[in-house]
């Protein structure tokens, strides 16, 4: 019998929880938001507009440059909306939508920018095994 690790991540690409500026462009409108988490193959963010499943997006992600305040390295790619969840935003009854995006078209050089950033900013893993 195989045991599953409850809550364990089994992703092929490292994902980090980081709030970064993120611009999404559809055929009908633009949305400026922040990532909730992301990896080199996709991102999870919150938008104040509904974006339908499988919508194609032009994406620009701003990665802060280490030790250079207010300077960014930009990643450009195309993505597809693969999940949409409506959430209440505030007491004024404004809605927000948590959106999962798969980077469907991304150059290797752009993917490498994200992989390098994620590698530098990932959270340390908790110790494995029992405490001694």
Order of alpha helices (4+ residues) and beta strands (2+ residues): beta-beta-beta-beta-beta-beta-beta-alpha
